[in-house]
Amino acid sequence: MRPSPLSALIAAQLMLVACTQFPELDDAVTERAKAADYPALINVAPILARTEGDGPPPEVQQSNLESRVAALRNRAERLKRTRVIDASARTRLDDDPRPDN
């Protein structure tokens, strides 16, 4: 079985990536940065507390989400019934003279 051109292209790209020279990241960090202390950790609770109560209550959010889902499903149904291409374009696509690969 003969490999497809796509798989040959992917294999070639993988070989090129495997040969990539990575930059020396250890040399990019200065001695001052290496000697620096770890940053101070902060308590996340006050930050999270500020977000409490933002936005509508969960029941309203659920209702809004369900409304959006219903609207998107209705839109999808309408799009399924809509013709995307005209009859002449459909004929040209169906009568494609190219042989199957």
SULJO-V657149 format. One record per residue. N is the residue number from 1. PHI is phi in whole degrees, -180 to 180 (NA if undefined). BURIAL is # if it has 16 or more other ideal C-beta (glycine too) atoms within 10 Angstrom, else .. Layout:
N_PHI_BURIAL ; N_PHI_BURIAL
This chain:
1_NA_. ; 2_-86_. ; 3_-69_. ; 4_-75_. ; 5_-60_. ; 6_-65_. ; 7_-68_. ; 8_-67_. ; 9_-65_. ; 10_-63_. ; 11_-63_. ; 12_-64_. ; 13_-65_. ; 14_-64_. ; 15_-66_. ; 16_-66_. ; 17_-66_. ; 18_-65_. ; 19_-93_. ; 20_-67_. ; 21_-87_. ; 22_-83_. ; 23_-69_. ; 24_-80_. ; 25_-73_. ; 26_-63_. ; 27_-76_. ; 28_-79_. ; 29_-88_. ; 30_-74_. ; 31_-63_. ; 32_-63_. ; 33_-68_. ; 34_-67_. ; 35_-86_. ; 36_-68_. ; 37_-73_. ; 38_-67_. ; 39_-67_. ; 40_-71_. ; 41_-85_. ; 42_-115_. ; 43_-78_. ; 44_-83_. ; 45_-58_. ; 46_-63_. ; 47_-67_. ; 48_-66_. ; 49_-64_. ; 50_-68_. ; 51_-87_. ; 52_-63_. ; 53_83_. ; 54_-73_. ; 55_83_. ; 56_-72_. ; 57_-65_. ; 58_-55_. ; 59_-64_. ; 60_-69_. ; 61_-60_. ; 62_-62_. ; 63_-63_. ; 64_-62_. ; 65_-64_. ; 66_-64_. ; 67_-65_. ; 68_-64_. ; 69_-62_. ; 70_-63_. ; 71_-64_. ; 72_-68_. ; 73_-66_. ; 74_-62_. ; 75_-63_. ; 76_-62_. ; 77_-63_. ; 78_-63_. ; 79_-67_. ; 80_-63_. ; 81_-88_. ; 82_-92_. ; 83_-79_. ; 84_-89_. ; 85_-123_. ; 86_-80_. ; 87_-64_. ; 88_-67_. ; 89_-67_. ; 90_-62_. ; 91_-63_. ; 92_-62_. ; 93_-68_. ; 94_-71_. ; 95_-98_. ; 96_-60_. ; 97_-78_. ; 98_-69_. ; 99_-73_. ; 100_-69_. ; 101_-92_.
